[in-house]
């Protein structure tokens, strides 16, 4: 009986998915004629060129990903996908080049910076011939033409390749950073990512020293900050700089705080020399970059400022544009390719400013594959495919490209799946991977590459570390003269001792070593993992820590599916309970857009609330959403201390606070913006603010929530969709073991007064 029921459910599910695919605009390509190309197919079926169908055919050639289905450009089945690939293979490069999938300023920049002489060599090739060229020709021949490939061409040719073919191309094209082996064949570098839920300098520094103890960390030491305000940015920058300068590594590895590039420029202006390399997330279109508060001219201006040894560092990821509502009808792979085209253009700008060849510019990027969630793609096989596509696209753009082979905790990709993914991707030889003490980031709460994964990959694939950094690891005696681990391997207290020595500390080894051990314990007590030692093999995580990480993973799954209880909602003073458009928790997780908009009944409820204010419209409205971690809001000592202190601080600052607390079930960040539109669209002329408290990042063990703050004029609130992430500020990592709620409330009001 059970098996029969499961079979019936499977058939029903398949029918439902087919129906939903048709609603989403899945692409059907029933038959193609021999030798027919994309342009001929469109003309035959539409009678003329049709831009929408063009986007769909190119998208349909992609390997299946949920995000392309959401965009309406995924093939409805394998036959359609294969037919789309046949059409694409027969299409000439010049036809792709002359018919961009979407035109904006970013595409025009990519076009201007595509080498015309190199393009003329290949313009009459078909895409199938280009694929064959990449598979059969040596690196030098490929490098001679790849500057002439528009990003749309590069984003299209990878669709024609199998995983094995992507590996073959990736494993023979190498772009290196100047004066280093980073990006060279047989080298796998690492970005140490020493994140802290509280931006605690001790947490950050000990994680860096921990990485060094495993001979890991040679391309950049880069921290994702919780607080991106100038003072906090400088504090973290200087904590990283202290390690690099003490060990005299300034010419070997840069440091970076991954705040917005405006904040890094401000930090450098405030304290010259405090920054090394500058970071920024990039999108694939002008409108998507606007959500990062970026313009093309702003990035060109910053590129022109990079006159020192280190240039720019970018982060990208398939699906970011789509999930931000800026898909513009074309597929995620081409979006990603255009990000690389933007990076290539900025690299050229730095080269012109410095008067050097492009290959003498220190610029790299990493693709955060898998960070967004199941709305982009779900499975470990899709993660591998995404990474292989991006490796090849990055290399064909002449870039040094690294990967964040990662998974969010609401994806069905486990801790142990990541090692399998790493092994599938490694033969394509990306330039670098992320590196944390464990696979679980203590602040961002997602799964990625641990220090000991690097040790394992070096052993298994015979990868090397940048020579200059390897010499340093020998100098601090974690690696011996023969390149083998020493007794100090995996001992961050030992590296702490070497750090203190480098700073001129003359105390005895025993005293400094004990101080290092105490620092490790302090960090661990704050819920930030430090890897110490190893298991049966040097690449195995120590068993107790390994168990803790798996326990955190299990807790994340519980947190992810948790919901506000009626009792909890009733405990919130003056709660106004509403819902988003998500039907239930499963719908909320699998279809994020449903959580971004309020239901019709919720809008009606808020309309009544706004009407009840009359002329006494409050300056600040609190919105409370479950988000991805309702437990972060419901835990004792989390929400109420924040609300109580916020009320006190608002009164002190002269801000009127609404006496109602809006509670959203199934709410995402944009649900807070939607609430502000309904409440404040007709509220006079003075700026009005929404403080959106939302549970986030299950898996850290902190059950942390965030507060998203928007303060704009009612005329801005009145324009639906005009308020987005670029107009918000966020305080993250709020919990009784992180940024304590009362302090977070004080910072909230301070930010509101500055906005």
N, C-alpha and C positions, 0 to 999 in steps of 0.2 A: 504493500500500500504506500509506504514511504517513497520508494523509488518511482512509483507511478506518479505520485504527486510532484516529485522533483522534476520529472520529465515534462509534465504538463506546465509547470511553472517556467521551465526553461524555454519551451515553445512559445508560451505567452510572452515571456520577456523578450524573445527574439523578434516577435511580431511588433511588440511595442517599440523596440529600438528602431526597427525598420520604419515604422510610422513616424517616430520622432525625427529620424534622419531626414525623411522627406519634408517634414515641417521646417527643419533647420536649413533646407536648401541644399541637401546633399546632391552631388553632381553625378548625373548619369551620362555616360558616353557609350552608346550601344554598339556602334560599329564604326570602323575607319577604313578608308580606301588605301590600297597599297601605295606607299610613298607620300601619302597626304601629310601635310604639316598643320600646325595649329591655325595659321591664318587661313589656309584653304578650307579647313574643317568649319571654322566660324563663318566664312563666306557661304559655304555650301548649306549650312543649317540655318543661318540667319538672313542670308541674302546680302549682307554687308558686314563690315567689321563691327563687332560689338564688344565694348570694353568689359562689361560685366561677365560675359561668357569667357572672354580672354582670361580674366582673373580666375575664373572657376576651373578652366582647363589646366592652367598652370598649377593651381592648387591641388587639383585632383591627381596630379602626378606624384604628390607627396606620399611617403609612408604614412599610414593612418595615425592621427593624433586627435584627441578630443577637442583641442582648441581649434583646429581647422574645421571640424564639424560645426562648432559654435559660430565660426565665421561664415559658414555656408559654402565652403570651398573644398570639402572633403569628398572623395569619390564614394559613391554609395556601395560599391563592392569591388572585389579584386579585378573583375573584368574591366570595369570602368577605369580603374587605376592603371591597368596595363595598357589600355587604349590611349589614355592620356599620355603615358610615357612614350608610346609609339609616335604620337603626334609631335611631342616635344623633341624627340630624337631627330625627327625629320626637319625641324625648324632651324633656319640659319641664325647664327649669332647676330647678324645685322638686323634681323627682324625683331629679335628680343630687344636689342639695343635701341632700335627706332620706335619701339612701342612699349614704353615703361608701364609697369603695372599700376603705378600711381605717381602723379607728378606733384611735387611741392618743392620748396627751397632746398630741402635736404637731397632730394633726387637730383636737382640741378647742380648742386655742389659735387655730388658723386660723378656726374657726367663730365663736369669741367675738369675734374682731377683724375679722370681715366686717361691713360696715355694713348694719344691718337695714333702715333706711329705703330705701337704694339697692336692696337685695335685693328689697324689696316692689314696686318699680317693674318688675322684670323676671322675677319668679318664675314667671309664667304663660307666658312666652315659651318656644317650643321652641328647641332648640339650633340648628336651621337658621335660625330667625328671628334668634337672637342673632348668628350668622355674618353674615347679611344686614345687620343693624344696624351691625355693626362695619365692614362694607365700604362702606356707603352714607351713614352719618351723619358729621357733622363732629366734630372732636376734642372740642369743648366738650360735645357731647351724650354722647359715649363716656365722657368723664371724669366726667360726672354719675352714671353707673351702675356704673363699673368697681370702685369700692370695695365694691359689693354682690355681687361675684362670688367665690364660694368657689374655692379653688385647684383643686379637682377639676373645676369648671365651666370654668375657664380652660384647664386641661390637656386638656379634652375638645374644646373648640370649635376649637382649632388643628388637630385631626385632620381636621376637615371642610374645611380650606382647602388649595388648591394652593399651590405656592411663590409664584406671582405674586400670589395673594390675600394671603398672609402679608406679602409686600413692600408691598402696598397699605395694609395695616393698620399695619405697622411704620413706614411713611414718613409717617404723619399723627398719630401719638401721640408726644408728647415730654414727658419729665419732666426737670427740670434741677436741678442742685445749687445751693444758695442762693448768691446773689451772684455767679453765674458764668454762662457760656454752655455749660457742660459738660452734655451731654444735649439741647441745643437743636437744632432743625432746621438742617441744613447744617453742623453742627459734628461733627468726629471727633477725639476726644481720644486720649491715649496714656498707658499706664502704662509707664514705663521699668522694665525688669526686669534690674537689673545683677548677675546671679548670678556667683559665683566658686566654683570647686571647693574652695577653701581658705578661704573667707570673708576673703580678703585685702582690706583696706581700699583699697589702691591699685587693685586690679582693679575694685572696686565704684565708686569715685569716678571713675575714668577712663571707665567705661562711661556714667555719668551725664553727664559733660561731653561725651562723644561724642554722646549723644542730643541735647543742647542744640545741638551744632554743626549738626545737621540740622533745628533748630527743632521738636524732638519732645520730649514729656514735659510734660503739663499737668494730669493728674488725680491721680496719685500716683507717687512713686518708691518701688518696693517690691521688696525683695530676699528671695529664698527662701534661708534659711540652711542651711548644711551642719550646723552645730553649734547646737542650740537651747538650750544651757545659758546661764544668766544672764550670765556674763561675756562670752561670745561674742555674745549678743544685744545687750548694751549696746555692745560695740565696734562692731558694724555699725550700730546705731541712731545712734551718735554720728558715724560716718563720713558717713551720709546727712544728718544734721542739720547738719553743718558746712557742706555745700554750700548747703542751703536758707537757713540763717541768714546766711551770707556774702553771698549775693545778695539778702538781704532779701525772701525769697519766702514767709515764714511764713504770710501771709494769702492766699497764692495756690495753693500746692501742698503737701500734706503728704508726709511720708516714713513708711515702714513696713517693719519686718522681719517676714516672714510666718512667725514662730514660732507655736506654740500660744498662744491668747489668755491662758492662765494665765501663760506666760512673759513676754508683753508687759506684763501687769498687774504682775508681779514687777519687771520692769525699771523701770517708772514709779515703783513704790514705792521702789526702791533709789535711783534718780536722777530725781526729779521734773522733768518737762519733756523727758526723753530720748525720749519717744514722741510721736507726733502722732495718727495714726489707728490704730485697733486692728483687726486682721485675725483671721478665723477661717474655716475650711472648714465648710460646712454640709451636712447630709444631709436626706433627706426623711421620715425616721421617727425616733422616739425610739431604737429599738434600733440603727439605723445611726449615729446621732449618738454613741452610747455608744462606738463604735470610735474616735471623735475625742476621747474622754474629755469629752463634753459632756452636760449635762442642760438642759432647758428653763429651770429656775430659775437655773442658772449663767449662762446667756446673758441672762436678764432682769436679773439682778443686775449684770452687766457693762454692759448697756444703760443702767441707771440711773446708772452712774458716768460716762457720757459727757456731761459738762456743758460742755466747751470747744467750739471752732468745728468740730472734726472728730469724727464719730461712729464708725461701724463700716464695715468693708470685708469682704465675704464672697466666697468662691469656691465654685462648685458645678460639677456636670457630670453629664450623663445617663449612667446606668450605674454610678455609684459605689456606690449602695445594693445593686444587684444583685450586683456583683462582690465586695462585702463580705459576701454571704450574707444580706442583709436585704431581699430583694425583696418578701416578704409577698404574692406572687401578683398584684400589679398593675404596670402598665406603666411604662417608664422616663420617658415624658413627664409623667405625673401625679406621679411621684416628684420630678421636677425642678420642677414647678409648686409642689409643697408646700414646697420649699426657699425659693421666692420668697414663699410665704405666711408662712413663718417669719420671713423678713427683713422683710416688711411689718409683722408684729406687733411686732418689735423696734424698727422705726422709730417706730411709734406709742408705744412705751414711752419712747424718748428724748424724743419730742415732749412727752409728759406731764411728764416729769422737768424739762425745760427751760421748760415753760409756753409753748410756741410751736406754730404750725401744723405739720403734718407736712412741708409743702413747704419748711420752713426747717431741716430736719435734713439734715446732710451724711452720707449713707449710700448706698453703691453696692455692686454685686457684679459679678463677672465669671464667665461660664460657660466652664469649661475643656473645650470641646467637642473630643473626639478624643484626649484625653490618656491614656485608659485602655488602649485597644487594640482589636484586631479582634474580641474577644469581645463588644464593645458595638456597633460597626459598622465596616465595612471600607473603603468607597469614598468618593471625593471627593464624589460626589453625595449620599451619606448625611450627610457632614459639613455640606454646605450646608443640607440639610433640617433637621438638628438645630439649626444656628445660627439659621435663620429662625424655627423654632418657639420657640426660647428668647428671641429678641428680642421677639416678640409677647407671650409669657407674662410676661416681665419688665416690659414697658411697661404691660400691663393690670393688673399688681399695683401700679402707681404708682411703680416703681423706676427708678433710673438703672442701666442694664444694659450692661456691656461684654462683649467676647468674647475668648477666646483661640482663634483659628481655628488649630487645631494638629493635629499628627499625631505619633504615636509612630513610632519607626523600625521597629517590627515590623508596621506597617500598610502596605498598598500605596498610600499617598498620598505622592507625591514632593515634593521641594522646589519643583519647578516647578508641580505641581498646586495648591499653596497660593495662588499668585497668581490662578489661575482661580477658586478658591473665594472669595477676597477680592472679586473683581469681581462674582460672583453675589450675594454677601451685602450689599455696600455700599449698594445702593439702599434697603434697609430701614433704613439709618441707625442702626446701633448707637451707643451713646454713646462707646465707646472700644475700642481694641484694645491688645494687648501691643506692646512695642517693645524690640528687642534690636539690637546692632550688626549681626548677621546673622540669618538665619532659624533658626540652630542654637544652642540654649541650651548654654553651656559646662559647666554643672553638672548640669542635669536631663536633658540629652541628648534633647531632643525638638525638633520643628520648629514654628516659630510665625512671628510677624510681625517683620520687620526694620525698622530706622529708615527705610530707603529705600522700603520698601513704603508707609509713611505719606506720604512725599513723592509717590510715584506716585498714591496714592489721592486726595490733595489736588488734584493736577493734573487727574486724570481726572474726578473727581466734584465738583469745586469745593467741597471740604470746607474748613472753617476750624478754627483752633486757638482755644481759649479766649482772649478778647480780652486779658485781663490778662497772660497768658503770652506772647502774640504781641508785646505791647509790650516785654516783657523781652527777647525774641529780637532785637528792634530795638535795644534798649539795649546788648546785647553785640555788636551789629554783624554778626550772621550773616544778618540780614534788613535790607533798606534801607527808607527812608521810604516807598517805593512798594510794599512788600510782596514784593520780589523777593530771591532769594538774592544775597549779596555774595561777594567773593573769599574770605571766611573761612568760607563755607558748607562743611560737611564737614571742618573742620579742628579736631579736638579739642585740639591744642596751643594754638591761638589761644584757645579757651574756657578752657583751663587758665591761660593768661596773665590773662584777665579775672577768673578765680576768685582768683588770687593777688593781683591788684590790689584786688579787693573785700575781701580780708583785710588790706589795708594794706601789702602787700609793695612796697617802693620800689625794688627792683632793676630793672635795665634790661630792656627788652623782649627783647633778644637772649638774655640770661642765663635769664630765666624761660621763654621759648619753647623754648630748647634743653633745659631741664629737663623741660618737658612732652613733648618728643619722646622723651627718654630714658625717661620714665615709660610712654609708649605702648609702647616696645620691651620694657620690663620685663614689662608685662602680656602682650604677645603671646608672649614667651618662656615664660611660664607656661601657654601653651595657651589663653588667653582672647582672643578676637578683638576688635579695635577697628577699626571702619570708618573709613577715611581717604580723603577724596576721593570720586570716583565714576567711572562709566564714560562711555559715549557720551552718555547722558542723566543729569541730576542725580538721577534715581531709580534708576539702575543701580548695582549694587555694583561696586566697583573690580575689574577682571578677575582679578588674582592672588588676591585674597581670595575671589572667586567660585569660582575653580577649587579652592581649598583646601576650601571648604565642600562642594562636590560630591564631592571626594575623601573627606572625612570621612563623607559619606552612603554612599558605596560601601563604605568600611571597616565601617560599621555593619551593612550587610547581610551581610558576611562574618562579622562577630562574632556576629550573631544566629543564624546557622546552625551555628556552630562547636560542637563537642562535646569533652568530656574524652577525651583519648587514653588507651589502656591504659598507655602508657609514663608519662604524667603521673600517673595514679592510683597506679601502682607506686612513683613517686618520693616520695609522701607518706608520712611515717613512720606505721607501724601503721594503715594505711588500712583501714577497714571499708566496702566498696563496696556500696551498695544503690540501689534505684530507686524513683521515685514511680510513680503509676498511669498516667503518660503512656506511651503505646505507643511513640512515637518523637518526633523533634524537631518534625515538622509538627503532630502531635496536641498536643504541649506548647504550641506557639505559638497554635494556633487554639482550643484548649479549656483555658484557664488552670486551671480547677478540677482537672484531672487532675494537675497538678504540685503541688497543695496537700496531697495525701494520699499517704501511703506505700503501696506495694504490699503485698500479704499476705506475700510472702517477705521484704520489708524489715522488717515488723513482727516476724516470727519471728526474724530475725537480731538485732534490737535486744532482743527478749525474752531471748535467750541472753546477750547482752552484759550486760544488767541483772542476770541471775541470777549471772553470773560475779563480780560485785562483792561478793556476799554482804553483810556488814555494813559494808564499806569503800566506800560510795557516794561518788564524787567530787563536789566542789562545783560543778564546771564541766565541761560537755561541749561540744566543738567539733563543729559540723556545717558541711560545706563543700558548697555547691550550685553547679551551673553557671549557673543563672538565665538571664537573657537575653543574657549575654555571658561565655561560658566562657573566652574569651581573657583577660578581666580577671583571672581566677584563674591561668591558665597562663603569663602573661608572666613573664619572668625578673625577679627582684627584687620580686615582689608577695606571693605567699603565704608563702614560707618566712621572710622577715624578720618578717612579722606573727606567724607561729606561734612562732618562736624567742623574740621579745620577749614575747609573751603568756605563754609558759611561765615565763620569768624573772620577769615582774611578778606572776604568780599566786603563785609561790613566795614572793616578797618580801612579798606581802600576806597570806600565810597561807591562801591558797585552794588546795585540792587540785584538780588538773586531770587529767581522764581521759587515760590514756596512749594511747587509741584516737582516731583522727580519722575521723569518719563522713563519707563522701563520697556525695552524692546525685546521681544522674543524673536530669535532668528535674525539678529541685527549684525550687519557688517559696518565698516567705517563710514561708507557713503550714506548709510541710513541716518547718521547724525546730520550730514549735510542736508538730506531730504527733510528732516524735521525742522531745521533752521529755515528752509525755504517756506514751509507751511506757516511757521509761527511768526517769522519776522519780515515777510515780504511786503507788509503794509504797516510797518512800525515806525513811521516818521523818517528822520534823517540821521539821528545819532547811531553810531556803530553798535551792533548787538552781537553777543557771543554765545556760542554753543560749546559746552564742555562735554565731550562724549567719552564716557568711561566704558571700556570694552575689554572683555577677557581675551587674552592672546597667548600664543606661543606655548602650547602644552608640551611638556617634556623636559623642562628645565628643572622641575622639582620645586620651583619657587611659586607656582600658581600665580604668575604675575599678570597684572592688567596694565593697560595703557590709557592715557588721557589725550584725546585729540582735540585741539583747541582751534576754533575759527572765530574771528572777530572782524566783521565787515559791515558796511552800510546796508540798510534795508533795500536800497536800490539794487545792490548786488545779490542779496538773498532772493529778490523777486525774480531774477532771471534763472529759470530752471536749468540746472547743470553747470552754472557758471562758477560755483564754489567747488573746488576739487582739492586734491592733495597739495597742490602748489601753494594754496592759501592757508594751509593748516600748519600748526606746530604740534609736536607730539612729545609727551613724557612717557618713557617706556620702563618696563622692569619694576613696576610698583607692586610691592608686597612687603609683608612683615620681615622677610629675609633679604630684601633687595632695597630699592628706593622706598623707604618707609612711607606709608600713606600720608601721614601728617606733613612730612617734609615735601612730598610730592604736591600736596595741596598748596603749600606756601609758594612753591615754584610755579604752580599753575597760575595763581593770581599775579605773581610777578611778571610772568609772560603776557598775561592778558593786559596788564597795564602798559606793556611795551609795544603791543600790537596796534 
